[in-house]
Amino acid sequence: MRAPFAGRARLGEAMLGTIVNAAAIVAGSAVGLLLKKGIPPRMTDAIMRGVGLCILYIGISGSLQGTNALIAILAMVLGAITGTLLNLDDKLKALGDLAQRHMRAGEEGGISAAFVTASLLFCVGSMSVVGSLQSGLVGDHTMLFTKSMLDGISAIVLTASMGVGIMLSAAAVLVFQGAIALLSQLLAPVLSPTVVAEMSCVGSILIIALGLNMLEVTKIKVMNYMPAIFFAIGLCYLF
């Protein structure tokens, strides 16, 4: 199978889309902090549930890109095993707790919970993966620029509801998307349209889980399933 991308982007050019994305999250969070003081708790709760429903919609829509349910199932199983053994969810929460202690702000666990939620939301979607690949391979930042606008708006709403922890997720976006963009040259030979579609499908399933968590329907440790996105690559070739 042939990779869907061609060409080569320079190091600085490859990171441009990711840097703009992270900056948009910081800017949106700053606006959200200004609005936070004027929003009553009842309104905040309503906004959060509305955002949770929208996240479910985004996840369900993206999950339909996949064409082989068996790949998604096996990827999720292998990802769950790997993520649980590595204890990825607790490690991400530990980073949030560290920020909570240093900033000494908000109610207990508030910054940490916001950081974890936003980091997963901004990193696991199809736009994050595919956009980073396009940036790294051909210097096309169109998708990440579009994602930046969406993330900036989301950051305003989420920060107004959950606080400053949302802003900290910009660092997670910078590391995650930046790593994909920089490693894209190595991944290019295996990234066929089918592979990208299955990766997007699995990532969207994780977004559904995140939406359910935000609606307080479940308490899924979404980060423990993150390796599933990359297991989808190998499983596409296996099947």
N, C-alpha and C positions, 0 to 999 in steps of 0.2 A: 504494500500500500504506500501511496505517496503522501508526503507531508503537505498540509494545506498552505504553508507559508514558504516564501522564498526570499532570498536576499540576506542582507546582513546589516545590523545597526551597530554604530559605535557605542562604547561604554556609556558616555554621557547622554547620548541620544536615547539609549535603551531605558534609562532611568527617568526620563523627563515625565512621562505619563504618571508614573508612580509618585514622583515628588509633587506633582500638581494635585493628585488625588489626596495625598496626606495633608497638603496645605488646605485643601477645600474642607476637610474634616475639622481641622483646627479652627478655620474661619467660621464654619457653621456652629461649632461648639461655643465659640466666643459669643456669637449672637444668641445662642440658646441660653447661656449663662445670664445675659442681660434680661432676657424675657422670663427667666425662671422665677424671679421674685414676685412678678405680677400674676402668676398663675395659681389659683387655689388648688388644694389637694384633690378635690373632687374632679376638677377639670383635667388635672394631671393623670389621674387613673383612667379617665375616659380616653384621653389621647393615647396612652400606652396600649390600651386594648384595641384601639383603632389601628395603631401601628402593627400590633401583633397580627391582626387579620390581614393587613396588606402584605406582611411578610409571608404569611401562609399562601396568599395568592401568587406571589413571586416564586415561591418554592414549587408550588404545584405546576405552574406554567413551565418553569425550567426543567422539571423532571420529565416532562413529556418529550424532551429532545432525544431521550434514550430509545433504542430500538430492541434491546435484548435485556429482558427483565432478569435473566439468570446472571448476567454480568453485574448488574446493580446489587443483586442479593449477595453474591459471593464477595463482591468488593466490600459491602457493608459488614459482612461476617468477619472477613480477614482484617478489615480496618478496626473493628471493635476489639478483636483479640489483641492486635498490635498496640492500639492506643491505650487499652486497659493495662497491658503489661508494662508499657512505658509511663503509665499514669499521667498522660498529657493534660487531662482536665485539671487535675490538682496542681500541676506545674504552672499552668496558665493562671489559675486562681491565686497561686502564690505570688506571681508577679503583681497581680492586682492588689493583694494584701500588703505587699511591700510599698506600693505607691500610697495605699491608704494610711500606713503608719507614718510615712514621711510627710504627707500633706496634712495629716491630722484634721481632715475636714469631713463633713457629712456624718450621717449616722453610721453605726458599725456595719461594715460590709458593703456600704453603698457605693463607694468608688470601685471596689473590687468587682462587684456584680455588674456595674455599668461597663467597666473595661472589658470583662469577659464577653458580655452580650454583644457589644459593638464590634469587638475584634472579630468574633465569629461572623457576624452579619456582614461586615465589610470585606471579609477575606474569602468566604467559602463559595460565593456565587460564581456563575459561569462568566460573568463580565470580568471578574477579578482574574480568573485563570486565563481565559482566551485573550483578554485585553493586554495582560502582561506578556503573553507569548507574542502578540502582534508588535508590541513595543520593542521587545528584545530582538525579534527576528528581522523585522523590516522597518523599524522606526515609525510605525503607524500608531499614533496615540489616540485616534478617534474614539475608540471604545472606552479607553480609560478617561478621556476628557468628559465623555457623556456620563460615565460612572461617577466622576468627580462632582458633577452638578447634582446627581441623585444623592450621593453620599453627603454632600454639603447640606442639602435640604433635610435629609434624614437626621443629620447630626444636630440641627437646630431643634427639631422636635424631640429627639431622644435626650438631649442635654437639658432641655426645659423640664423634662420629666424625671430623668435619672441623675443629672448632675455632671460634675467635671470629669468623671471617669470616662465618659464618651470621648473626650478630647485625647486622652492617653492612647486610645486605640489607633490613632494616626501612626504611632510608632510600630504597631503590629502590622499595619498595612504597608508601611515602608519596608519592613523586613521581609514579609511574606511575598508581596508582589515584586519587590526588588529582586529577591532570590530567583523567582520564576523567570523574570526578564533576563537576568544575567546568565542563568543556566539554560536558557532557551536554545542556544546554539547546540548544546549537547543533546537536548530532547528532540530537536527538529526532525531527525530521521524517522522517529516513531510516531509522530503526531499527525496521523491521517484525520480526515474529517470525522470518521467513525469514532476514533479514539477521543477526539475533542468533545463530541456529542455525548459519549458515555461518561466522561469526566464531569461534564456540565450537569448531566442527569444526577449523578451521585452527589455532587455539591448542592444541587437544589433540594435533594432529599434532606440534607443536613439543615438547610434553611427552613424546611417545613418543621423539623424538630425544634429549631430555635423559636419559630413562631408559636408552637404549642407551649414551649416553656414560658414565653412572654405572656401568654394568656393564662398561665398557671394551671394548664391542663395536665402537663407532665413536668418531670424534673430530670430530663435526659442529659447526660454528660456529653454534650455534643462534641467537644474537643477530642474526646476519646475515639471518635469516628473519623476524624480528619484524614488519617492514612488511607481511608477507602478511596479517596479521590485519585490517589496515585496507583493503588492496586488495580483500578479500572484500566490502566494502560496495558499492563501485562495480560489481564484477562481478555481484553479485546483480541489480542494476537493468539491467545490460547484457544479461543472459540471461533 
